[in-house]
């Protein structure tokens, strides 16, 4: 399996956001990475819904 085709900056940010080592992220199957990214996005949406909008 070849490493993911993403930039080094993107890889570092994703590894931090997903709490996985960089080496593990780079060799993670693409479908699993996409699933984890969807879960992360869903968590962020839920967090944003709970926080009141400061402009109101």
PQR file of N, CA, C, O and H, with PARSE charges and radii, in Angstrom:
ATOM      1  N   UNK A   1       0.850  -1.174   0.000 -0.4000 1.5000
ATOM      2  CA  UNK A   1       0.000   0.000   0.000 -0.0000 2.0000
ATOM      3  C   UNK A   1       0.898   1.240   0.000  0.5500 1.7000
ATOM      4  O   UNK A   1       1.845   1.322   0.782 -0.5500 1.4000
ATOM      5  N   UNK A   2       0.605   2.182  -0.857 -0.4000 1.5000
ATOM      6  CA  UNK A   2       1.424   3.390  -0.919 -0.0000 2.0000
ATOM      7  C   UNK A   2       0.880   4.446   0.037  0.5500 1.7000
ATOM      8  O   UNK A   2      -0.311   4.439   0.350 -0.5500 1.4000
ATOM      9  H   UNK A   2      -0.164   2.115  -1.492  0.4000 1.0000
ATOM     10  N   UNK A   3       1.724   5.340   0.499 -0.4000 1.5000
ATOM     11  CA  UNK A   3       1.275   6.398   1.414 -0.0000 2.0000
ATOM     12  C   UNK A   3       0.250   7.312   0.750  0.5500 1.7000
ATOM     13  O   UNK A   3       0.170   7.397  -0.475 -0.5500 1.4000
ATOM     14  H   UNK A   3       2.691   5.346   0.246  0.4000 1.0000
ATOM     15  N   UNK A   4      -0.520   7.982   1.574 -0.4000 1.5000
ATOM     16  CA  UNK A   4      -1.519   8.927   1.069 -0.0000 2.0000
ATOM     17  C   UNK A   4      -0.851  10.061   0.314  0.5500 1.7000
ATOM     18  O   UNK A   4       0.269  10.457   0.638 -0.5500 1.4000
ATOM     19  H   UNK A   4      -0.455   7.913   2.569  0.4000 1.0000
ATOM     20  N   UNK A   5      -1.526  10.574  -0.677 -0.4000 1.5000
ATOM     21  CA  UNK A   5      -1.006  11.667  -1.484 -0.0000 2.0000
ATOM     22  C   UNK A   5      -1.537  12.993  -0.934  0.5500 1.7000
ATOM     23  O   UNK A   5      -2.391  13.631  -1.549 -0.5500 1.4000
ATOM     24  H   UNK A   5      -2.436  10.252  -0.940  0.4000 1.0000
ATOM     25  N   UNK A   6      -1.025  13.399   0.227 -0.4000 1.5000
ATOM     26  CA  UNK A   6      -1.413  14.672   0.836 -0.0000 2.0000
ATOM     27  C   UNK A   6      -0.148  15.436   1.191  0.5500 1.7000
ATOM     28  O   UNK A   6       0.930  14.857   1.320 -0.5500 1.4000
ATOM     29  H   UNK A   6      -0.331  12.881   0.727  0.4000 1.0000
ATOM     30  N   UNK A   7      -0.298  16.741   1.346 -0.4000 1.5000
ATOM     31  CA  UNK A   7       0.867  17.573   1.648 -0.0000 2.0000
ATOM     32  C   UNK A   7       1.342  17.322   3.080  0.5500 1.7000
ATOM     33  O   UNK A   7       0.562  16.866   3.917 -0.5500 1.4000
ATOM     34  H   UNK A   7      -1.174  17.212   1.241  0.4000 1.0000
ATOM     35  N   UNK A   8       2.598  17.613   3.366 -0.4000 1.5000
ATOM     36  CA  UNK A   8       3.113  17.433   4.728 -0.0000 2.0000
ATOM     37  C   UNK A   8       2.347  18.259   5.766  0.5500 1.7000
ATOM     38  O   UNK A   8       2.080  17.775   6.866 -0.5500 1.4000
ATOM     39  H   UNK A   8       3.231  17.983   2.687  0.4000 1.0000
ATOM     40  N   UNK A   9       1.993  19.502   5.422 -0.4000 1.5000
ATOM     41  CA  UNK A   9       1.239  20.335   6.364 -0.0000 2.0000
ATOM     42  C   UNK A   9      -0.123  19.724   6.671  0.5500 1.7000
ATOM     43  O   UNK A   9      -0.552  19.691   7.825 -0.5500 1.4000
ATOM     44  H   UNK A   9       2.210  19.895   4.529  0.4000 1.0000
ATOM     45  N   UNK A  10      -0.795  19.246   5.639 -0.4000 1.5000
ATOM     46  CA  UNK A  10      -2.099  18.619   5.826 -0.0000 2.0000
ATOM     47  C   UNK A  10      -1.969  17.367   6.679  0.5500 1.7000
ATOM     48  O   UNK A  10      -2.805  17.122   7.549 -0.5500 1.4000
ATOM     49  H   UNK A  10      -0.447  19.273   4.702  0.4000 1.0000
ATOM     50  N   UNK A  11      -0.947  16.584   6.446 -0.4000 1.5000
ATOM     51  CA  UNK A  11      -0.736  15.357   7.210 -0.0000 2.0000
ATOM     52  C   UNK A  11      -0.525  15.661   8.689  0.5500 1.7000
ATOM     53  O   UNK A  11      -1.080  14.975   9.547 -0.5500 1.4000
ATOM     54  H   UNK A  11      -0.267  16.783   5.740  0.4000 1.0000
ATOM     55  N   UNK A  12       0.266  16.676   8.991 -0.4000 1.5000
ATOM     56  CA  UNK A  12       0.525  17.039  10.386 -0.0000 2.0000
ATOM     57  C   UNK A  12      -0.765  17.504  11.056  0.5500 1.7000
ATOM     58  O   UNK A  12      -1.057  17.099  12.181 -0.5500 1.4000
ATOM     59  H   UNK A  12       0.717  17.232   8.293  0.4000 1.0000
ATOM     60  N   UNK A  13      -1.536  18.348  10.380 -0.4000 1.5000
ATOM     61  CA  UNK A  13      -2.791  18.851  10.958 -0.0000 2.0000
ATOM     62  C   UNK A  13      -3.791  17.725  11.181  0.5500 1.7000
ATOM     63  O   UNK A  13      -4.456  17.684  12.216 -0.5500 1.4000
ATOM     64  H   UNK A  13      -1.298  18.677   9.466  0.4000 1.0000
ATOM     65  N   UNK A  14      -3.903  16.814  10.222 -0.4000 1.5000
ATOM     66  CA  UNK A  14      -4.818  15.686  10.378 -0.0000 2.0000
ATOM     67  C   UNK A  14      -4.386  14.769  11.514  0.5500 1.7000
ATOM     68  O   UNK A  14      -5.225  14.304  12.285 -0.5500 1.4000
ATOM     69  H   UNK A  14      -3.363  16.847   9.381  0.4000 1.0000
ATOM     70  N   UNK A  15      -3.105  14.506  11.625 -0.4000 1.5000
ATOM     71  CA  UNK A  15      -2.608  13.641  12.695 -0.0000 2.0000
ATOM     72  C   UNK A  15      -2.930  14.242  14.059  0.5500 1.7000
ATOM     73  O   UNK A  15      -3.322  13.522  14.978 -0.5500 1.4000
ATOM     74  H   UNK A  15      -2.423  14.883  10.998  0.4000 1.0000
ATOM     75  N   UNK A  16      -2.768  15.551  14.195 -0.4000 1.5000
ATOM     76  CA  UNK A  16      -3.093  16.210  15.461 -0.0000 2.0000
ATOM     77  C   UNK A  16      -4.593  16.166  15.727  0.5500 1.7000
ATOM     78  O   UNK A  16      -5.013  15.880  16.847 -0.5500 1.4000
ATOM     79  H   UNK A  16      -2.450  16.136  13.449  0.4000 1.0000
ATOM     80  N   UNK A  17      -5.401  16.446  14.713 -0.4000 1.5000
ATOM     81  CA  UNK A  17      -6.851  16.482  14.888 -0.0000 2.0000
ATOM     82  C   UNK A  17      -7.418  15.102  15.214  0.5500 1.7000
ATOM     83  O   UNK A  17      -8.357  14.985  16.001 -0.5500 1.4000
ATOM     84  H   UNK A  17      -5.060  16.679  13.802  0.4000 1.0000
ATOM     85  N   UNK A  18      -6.851  14.062  14.613 -0.4000 1.5000
ATOM     86  CA  UNK A  18      -7.357  12.705  14.817 -0.0000 2.0000
ATOM     87  C   UNK A  18      -6.658  11.974  15.958  0.5500 1.7000
ATOM     88  O   UNK A  18      -7.022  10.846  16.290 -0.5500 1.4000
ATOM     89  H   UNK A  18      -6.088  14.156  13.973  0.4000 1.0000
ATOM     90  N   UNK A  19      -5.661  12.610  16.553 -0.4000 1.5000
ATOM     91  CA  UNK A  19      -4.896  12.005  17.654 -0.0000 2.0000
ATOM     92  C   UNK A  19      -4.278  10.663  17.260  0.5500 1.7000
ATOM     93  O   UNK A  19      -4.370   9.683  17.999 -0.5500 1.4000
ATOM     94  H   UNK A  19      -5.365  13.526  16.283  0.4000 1.0000
ATOM     95  N   UNK A  20      -3.650  10.636  16.090 -0.4000 1.5000
ATOM     96  CA  UNK A  20      -2.933   9.442  15.645 -0.0000 2.0000
ATOM     97  C   UNK A  20      -1.517   9.849  15.265  0.5500 1.7000
ATOM     98  O   UNK A  20      -1.296  10.981  14.835 -0.5500 1.4000
ATOM     99  H   UNK A  20      -3.576  11.433  15.489  0.4000 1.0000
ATOM    100  N   UNK A  21      -0.557   8.945  15.418 -0.4000 1.5000
ATOM    101  CA  UNK A  21       0.815   9.264  14.994 -0.0000 2.0000
ATOM    102  C   UNK A  21       0.868   9.529  13.488  0.5500 1.7000
ATOM    103  O   UNK A  21       0.108   8.946  12.715 -0.5500 1.4000
ATOM    104  H   UNK A  21      -0.737   8.026  15.768  0.4000 1.0000
ATOM    105  N   UNK A  22       1.759  10.402  13.097 -0.4000 1.5000
ATOM    106  CA  UNK A  22       1.891  10.789  11.693 -0.0000 2.0000
ATOM    107  C   UNK A  22       2.176   9.587  10.794  0.5500 1.7000
ATOM    108  O   UNK A  22       1.613   9.483   9.704 -0.5500 1.4000
ATOM    109  H   UNK A  22       2.376  10.876  13.725  0.4000 1.0000
ATOM    110  N   UNK A  23       3.039   8.684  11.240 -0.4000 1.5000
ATOM    111  CA  UNK A  23       3.373   7.507  10.437 -0.0000 2.0000
ATOM    112  C   UNK A  23       2.142   6.635  10.209  0.5500 1.7000
ATOM    113  O   UNK A  23       1.938   6.100   9.119 -0.5500 1.4000
ATOM    114  H   UNK A  23       3.495   8.768  12.126  0.4000 1.0000
ATOM    115  N   UNK A  24       1.336   6.502  11.238 -0.4000 1.5000
ATOM    116  CA  UNK A  24       0.124   5.688  11.125 -0.0000 2.0000
ATOM    117  C   UNK A  24      -0.876   6.341  10.171  0.5500 1.7000
ATOM    118  O   UNK A  24      -1.544   5.658   9.394 -0.5500 1.4000
ATOM    119  H   UNK A  24       1.502   6.936  12.123  0.4000 1.0000
ATOM    120  N   UNK A  25      -0.970   7.658  10.239 -0.4000 1.5000
ATOM    121  CA  UNK A  25      -1.874   8.382   9.352 -0.0000 2.0000
ATOM    122  C   UNK A  25      -1.475   8.204   7.890  0.5500 1.7000
ATOM    123  O   UNK A  25      -2.330   7.982   7.033 -0.5500 1.4000
ATOM    124  H   UNK A  25      -0.428   8.212  10.870  0.4000 1.0000
ATOM    125  N   UNK A  26      -0.183   8.299   7.608 -0.4000 1.5000
ATOM    126  CA  UNK A  26       0.287   8.226   6.224 -0.0000 2.0000
ATOM    127  C   UNK A  26       0.058   6.850   5.594  0.5500 1.7000
ATOM    128  O   UNK A  26      -0.027   6.741   4.371 -0.5500 1.4000
ATOM    129  H   UNK A  26       0.511   8.479   8.305  0.4000 1.0000
ATOM    130  N   UNK A  27      -0.043   5.812   6.404 -0.4000 1.5000
ATOM    131  CA  UNK A  27      -0.254   4.468   5.876 -0.0000 2.0000
ATOM    132  C   UNK A  27      -1.667   3.964   6.132  0.5500 1.7000
ATOM    133  O   UNK A  27      -1.956   2.785   5.925 -0.5500 1.4000
ATOM    134  H   UNK A  27       0.025   5.901   7.398  0.4000 1.0000
ATOM    135  N   UNK A  28      -2.545   4.848   6.579 -0.4000 1.5000
ATOM    136  CA  UNK A  28      -3.934   4.493   6.834 -0.0000 2.0000
ATOM    137  C   UNK A  28      -4.668   4.352   5.495  0.5500 1.7000
ATOM    138  O   UNK A  28      -4.483   5.182   4.605 -0.5500 1.4000
ATOM    139  H   UNK A  28      -2.310   5.806   6.747  0.4000 1.0000
ATOM    140  N   UNK A  29      -5.487   3.326   5.342 -0.4000 1.5000
ATOM    141  CA  UNK A  29      -6.267   3.209   4.106 -0.0000 2.0000
ATOM    142  C   UNK A  29      -7.161   4.441   3.912  0.5500 1.7000
ATOM    143  O   UNK A  29      -7.685   5.003   4.873 -0.5500 1.4000
ATOM    144  H   UNK A  29      -5.637   2.652   6.065  0.4000 1.0000
ATOM    145  N   UNK A  30      -7.317   4.837   2.670 -0.4000 1.5000
ATOM    146  CA  UNK A  30      -8.027   6.080   2.379 -0.0000 2.0000
ATOM    147  C   UNK A  30      -9.470   6.045   2.872  0.5500 1.7000
ATOM    148  O   UNK A  30      -9.961   7.059   3.370 -0.5500 1.4000
ATOM    149  H   UNK A  30      -6.891   4.380   1.890  0.4000 1.0000
ATOM    150  N   UNK A  31     -10.163   4.920   2.752 -0.4000 1.5000
ATOM    151  CA  UNK A  31     -11.560   4.875   3.178 -0.0000 2.0000
ATOM    152  C   UNK A  31     -11.688   5.030   4.695  0.5500 1.7000
ATOM    153  O   UNK A  31     -12.673   5.593   5.172 -0.5500 1.4000
ATOM    154  H   UNK A  31      -9.764   4.097   2.348  0.4000 1.0000
ATOM    155  N   UNK A  32     -10.723   4.547   5.444 -0.4000 1.5000
ATOM    156  CA  UNK A  32     -10.755   4.708   6.902 -0.0000 2.0000
ATOM    157  C   UNK A  32     -10.467   6.155   7.270  0.5500 1.7000
ATOM    158  O   UNK A  32     -11.106   6.706   8.167 -0.5500 1.4000
ATOM    159  H   UNK A  32      -9.923   4.089   5.056  0.4000 1.0000
ATOM    160  N   UNK A  33      -9.513   6.775   6.588 -0.4000 1.5000
ATOM    161  CA  UNK A  33      -9.209   8.180   6.836 -0.0000 2.0000
ATOM    162  C   UNK A  33     -10.428   9.051   6.549  0.5500 1.7000
ATOM    163  O   UNK A  33     -10.741   9.951   7.329 -0.5500 1.4000
ATOM    164  H   UNK A  33      -8.994   6.328   5.860  0.4000 1.0000
ATOM    165  N   UNK A  34     -11.113   8.796   5.448 -0.4000 1.5000
ATOM    166  CA  UNK A  34     -12.308   9.576   5.122 -0.0000 2.0000
ATOM    167  C   UNK A  34     -13.388   9.392   6.180  0.5500 1.7000
ATOM    168  O   UNK A  34     -14.076  10.351   6.531 -0.5500 1.4000
ATOM    169  H   UNK A  34     -10.859   8.066   4.815  0.4000 1.0000
ATOM    170  N   UNK A  35     -13.546   8.178   6.690 -0.4000 1.5000
ATOM    171  CA  UNK A  35     -14.532   7.918   7.728 -0.0000 2.0000
ATOM    172  C   UNK A  35     -14.192   8.700   8.998  0.5500 1.7000
ATOM    173  O   UNK A  35     -15.078   9.293   9.614 -0.5500 1.4000
ATOM    174  H   UNK A  35     -12.987   7.400   6.405  0.4000 1.0000
ATOM    175  N   UNK A  36     -12.922   8.706   9.392 -0.4000 1.5000
ATOM    176  CA  UNK A  36     -12.501   9.434  10.587 -0.0000 2.0000
ATOM    177  C   UNK A  36     -12.673  10.941  10.397  0.5500 1.7000
ATOM    178  O   UNK A  36     -13.036  11.649  11.336 -0.5500 1.4000
ATOM    179  H   UNK A  36     -12.202   8.225   8.892  0.4000 1.0000
ATOM    180  N   UNK A  37     -12.413  11.431   9.188 -0.4000 1.5000
ATOM    181  CA  UNK A  37     -12.594  12.854   8.919 -0.0000 2.0000
ATOM    182  C   UNK A  37     -14.070  13.238   8.989  0.5500 1.7000
ATOM    183  O   UNK A  37     -14.402  14.327   9.459 -0.5500 1.4000
ATOM    184  H   UNK A  37     -12.118  10.856   8.424  0.4000 1.0000
ATOM    185  N   UNK A  38     -14.961  12.356   8.528 -0.4000 1.5000
ATOM    186  CA  UNK A  38     -16.394  12.619   8.622 -0.0000 2.0000
ATOM    187  C   UNK A  38     -16.839  12.651  10.078  0.5500 1.7000
ATOM    188  O   UNK A  38     -17.648  13.498  10.455 -0.5500 1.4000
ATOM    189  H   UNK A  38     -14.691  11.472   8.147  0.4000 1.0000
ATOM    190  N   UNK A  39     -16.326  11.746  10.896 -0.4000 1.5000
ATOM    191  CA  UNK A  39     -16.654  11.735  12.321 -0.0000 2.0000
ATOM    192  C   UNK A  39     -16.177  13.019  12.989  0.5500 1.7000
ATOM    193  O   UNK A  39     -16.890  13.593  13.812 -0.5500 1.4000
ATOM    194  H   UNK A  39     -15.669  11.058  10.590  0.4000 1.0000
ATOM    195  N   UNK A  40     -14.978  13.469  12.642 -0.4000 1.5000
ATOM    196  CA  UNK A  40     -14.432  14.702  13.200 -0.0000 2.0000
ATOM    197  C   UNK A  40     -15.286  15.899  12.801  0.5500 1.7000
ATOM    198  O   UNK A  40     -15.559  16.767  13.631 -0.5500 1.4000
ATOM    199  H   UNK A  40     -14.399  13.003  11.974  0.4000 1.0000
ATOM    200  N   UNK A  41     -15.709  15.957  11.550 -0.4000 1.5000
ATOM    201  CA  UNK A  41     -16.553  17.060  11.077 -0.0000 2.0000
ATOM    202  C   UNK A  41     -17.899  17.056  11.796  0.5500 1.7000
ATOM    203  O   UNK A  41     -18.432  18.115  12.126 -0.5500 1.4000
ATOM    204  H   UNK A  41     -15.488  15.252  10.876  0.4000 1.0000
ATOM    205  N   UNK A  42     -18.445  15.871  12.037 -0.4000 1.5000
ATOM    206  CA  UNK A  42     -19.724  15.767  12.733 -0.0000 2.0000
ATOM    207  C   UNK A  42     -19.589  16.275  14.168  0.5500 1.7000
ATOM    208  O   UNK A  42     -20.478  16.968  14.664 -0.5500 1.4000
ATOM    209  H   UNK A  42     -18.012  15.010  11.769  0.4000 1.0000
ATOM    210  N   UNK A  43     -18.488  15.938  14.838 -0.4000 1.5000
ATOM    211  CA  UNK A  43     -18.254  16.414  16.198 -0.0000 2.0000
ATOM    212  C   UNK A  43     -18.132  17.930  16.233  0.5500 1.7000
ATOM    213  O   UNK A  43     -18.656  18.575  17.140 -0.5500 1.4000
ATOM    214  H   UNK A  43     -17.766  15.375  14.436  0.4000 1.0000
ATOM    215  N   UNK A  44     -17.443  18.501  15.250 -0.4000 1.5000
ATOM    216  CA  UNK A  44     -17.290  19.955  15.196 -0.0000 2.0000
ATOM    217  C   UNK A  44     -18.629  20.633  14.973  0.5500 1.7000
ATOM    218  O   UNK A  44     -18.889  21.684  15.560 -0.5500 1.4000
ATOM    219  H   UNK A  44     -17.017  17.977  14.513  0.4000 1.0000
ATOM    220  N   UNK A  45     -19.487  20.057  14.138 -0.4000 1.5000
ATOM    221  CA  UNK A  45     -20.806  20.629  13.902 -0.0000 2.0000
ATOM    222  C   UNK A  45     -21.627  20.613  15.179  0.5500 1.7000
ATOM    223  O   UNK A  45     -22.302  21.593  15.494 -0.5500 1.4000
ATOM    224  H   UNK A  45     -19.275  19.203  13.662  0.4000 1.0000
ATOM    225  N   UNK A  46     -21.577  19.513  15.919 -0.4000 1.5000
ATOM    226  CA  UNK A  46     -22.320  19.420  17.170 -0.0000 2.0000
ATOM    227  C   UNK A  46     -21.805  20.433  18.181  0.5500 1.7000
ATOM    228  O   UNK A  46     -22.593  21.032  18.913 -0.5500 1.4000
ATOM    229  H   UNK A  46     -21.028  18.717  15.663  0.4000 1.0000
ATOM    230  N   UNK A  47     -20.497  20.630  18.229 -0.4000 1.5000
ATOM    231  CA  UNK A  47     -19.908  21.612  19.135 -0.0000 2.0000
ATOM    232  C   UNK A  47     -20.356  23.016  18.751  0.5500 1.7000
ATOM    233  O   UNK A  47     -20.680  23.823  19.622 -0.5500 1.4000
ATOM    234  H   UNK A  47     -19.858  20.144  17.634  0.4000 1.0000
ATOM    235  N   UNK A  48     -20.377  23.313  17.460 -0.4000 1.5000
ATOM    236  CA  UNK A  48     -20.793  24.633  17.003 -0.0000 2.0000
ATOM    237  C   UNK A  48     -22.270  24.882  17.271  0.5500 1.7000
ATOM    238  O   UNK A  48     -22.659  26.024  17.516 -0.5500 1.4000
ATOM    239  H   UNK A  48     -20.114  22.657  16.752  0.4000 1.0000
ATOM    240  N   UNK A  49     -23.098  23.856  17.231 -0.4000 1.5000
ATOM    241  CA  UNK A  49     -24.524  24.010  17.518 -0.0000 2.0000
ATOM    242  C   UNK A  49     -24.746  24.327  18.992  0.5500 1.7000
ATOM    243  O   UNK A  49     -25.661  25.076  19.336 -0.5500 1.4000
ATOM    244  H   UNK A  49     -22.782  22.928  17.032  0.4000 1.0000
ATOM    245  N   UNK A  50     -23.916  23.764  19.862 -0.4000 1.5000
ATOM    246  CA  UNK A  50     -24.077  23.965  21.299 -0.0000 2.0000
ATOM    247  C   UNK A  50     -23.623  25.345  21.738  0.5500 1.7000
ATOM    248  O   UNK A  50     -24.146  25.886  22.713 -0.5500 1.4000
ATOM    249  H   UNK A  50     -23.173  23.156  19.583  0.4000 1.0000
ATOM    250  N   UNK A  51     -22.652  25.929  21.030 -0.4000 1.5000
ATOM    251  CA  UNK A  51     -22.146  27.245  21.391 -0.0000 2.0000
ATOM    252  C   UNK A  51     -23.062  28.320  20.822  0.5500 1.7000
ATOM    253  O   UNK A  51     -23.375  28.288  19.631 -0.5500 1.4000
ATOM    254  H   UNK A  51     -22.228  25.490  20.238  0.4000 1.0000
ATOM    255  N   UNK A  52     -23.500  29.277  21.648 -0.4000 1.5000
ATOM    256  CA  UNK A  52     -24.339  30.356  21.119 -0.0000 2.0000
ATOM    257  C   UNK A  52     -23.533  31.263  20.194  0.5500 1.7000
ATOM    258  O   UNK A  52     -22.332  31.456  20.386 -0.5500 1.4000
ATOM    259  H   UNK A  52     -23.246  29.303  22.615  0.4000 1.0000
ATOM    260  N   UNK A  53     -24.200  31.810  19.200 -0.4000 1.5000
ATOM    261  CA  UNK A  53     -23.558  32.695  18.232 -0.0000 2.0000
ATOM    262  C   UNK A  53     -23.301  34.048  18.892  0.5500 1.7000
ATOM    263  O   UNK A  53     -24.254  34.678  19.350 -0.5500 1.4000
ATOM    264  H   UNK A  53     -25.175  31.653  19.044  0.4000 1.0000
ATOM    265  N   UNK A  54     -22.053  34.521  18.961 -0.4000 1.5000
ATOM    266  CA  UNK A  54     -21.751  35.789  19.643 -0.0000 2.0000
ATOM    267  C   UNK A  54     -22.327  37.011  18.928  0.5500 1.7000
ATOM    268  O   UNK A  54     -22.415  38.078  19.536 -0.5500 1.4000
ATOM    269  H   UNK A  54     -21.279  34.008  18.590  0.4000 1.0000
ATOM    270  N   UNK A  55     -22.717  36.892  17.670 -0.4000 1.5000
ATOM    271  CA  UNK A  55     -23.250  38.046  16.946 -0.0000 2.0000
ATOM    272  C   UNK A  55     -24.701  38.320  17.297  0.5500 1.7000
ATOM    273  O   UNK A  55     -25.236  39.370  16.942 -0.5500 1.4000
ATOM    274  H   UNK A  55     -22.645  36.026  17.176  0.4000 1.0000
ATOM    275  N   UNK A  56     -25.345  37.387  17.990 -0.4000 1.5000
ATOM    276  CA  UNK A  56     -26.763  37.584  18.335 -0.0000 2.0000
ATOM    277  C   UNK A  56     -26.915  38.380  19.600  0.5500 1.7000
ATOM    278  O   UNK A  56     -28.037  38.639  20.036 -0.5500 1.4000
ATOM    279  H   UNK A  56     -24.911  36.534  18.278  0.4000 1.0000
TER
END
